[in-house]
Amino acid sequence: MRFDYILDEVFSTWSHISTLRILMDAPRPMSGREIARLSHMNHRSCLQALTRLEQIGFVTRNRGGRDHLFALNREHRLWQEGILPMLEIERRHLGRLAKRLKKELSLYVESAILYGNCVMKRDTKDTTVDLCLVINNRMTEAEIRSRLELVKPVAWKRYGAKLQTVIFHETDFVRRVKRGQVSVFTILKEGQVISGKSYRELFGSIQ
């Protein structure tokens, strides 16, 4: 490893970044088992990541007692000036996308709802972002899809998001809720309204 290429090691595996995300918010030193549980990796992989991060100066280890306790070396220059700002930007990434979608779509929809894997924080193999648009009964689906053709390239180039949209007219959406359609209830259960009417405003007492 070259000293001036330390980031090759930091970014060499997802487990390093996952470990740093957990330690970033830790108010105290943590055991390897705690970090493994919070980062959703097995104990062995977590210890390997912690050991390597310790070797390159990003993590400190307090030996003694039953468990070794690990903490982030917050004084590391590459952490302070590079990785920390990047992780903070990553943390706000979905929120920034939501704000941009609101700006682009608020004049065209009754309600815009993010749902699915991105909102529920489930692991996926791609960057698909599920978006439900509820439109005024007088607007045609072709009109809103024409607008989406302008929005999708922005979402991809700026945020790396592949928008996958479903579109309902307002009366149709409410009717599907009343009928108990599973796909619509999934949107209600997982969804986050980012623009326009709230659930209560859309369907009154139906939640």
Stockholm file with secondary structure:
# STOCKHOLM 1.0

chainA/1-207         MRFDYILDEVFSTWSHISTLRILMDAPRPMSGREIARLSHMNHRSCLQALTRLEQIGFVTRNRGGRDHLFALNREHRLWQEGILPMLEIERRHLGRLAKRLKKELSLYVESAILYGNCVMKRDTKDTTVDLCLVINNRMTEAEIRSRLELVKPVAWKRYGAKLQTVIFHETDFVRRVKRGQVSVFTILKEGQVISGKSYRELFGSIQ
#=GR chainA/1-207 SS CCGGGHHHHHTSSHHHHHHHHHHHTCSSCEEHHHHHHHHTCCHHHHHHHHHHHHHTTSEEEECCSSSCEEEECTTCHHIIIIIHHHHHHHHTHHHHHHHHHHHHHTTTCSEEEEESHHHHTCCCSSCEEEEEEEECTTSCHHHHHHHHHHHHHHHHHHHCCEEEEEEEEHHHHHHHHHHTCHHHHHHHHHCEEEEECCHHHHHTTCC
#=GC SS_cons         CCGGGHHHHHTSSHHHHHHHHHHHTCSSCEEHHHHHHHHTCCHHHHHHHHHHHHHTTSEEEECCSSSCEEEECTTCHHIIIIIHHHHHHHHTHHHHHHHHHHHHHTTTCSEEEEESHHHHTCCCSSCEEEEEEEECTTSCHHHHHHHHHHHHHHHHHHHCCEEEEEEEEHHHHHHHHHHTCHHHHHHHHHCEEEEECCHHHHHTTCC
//
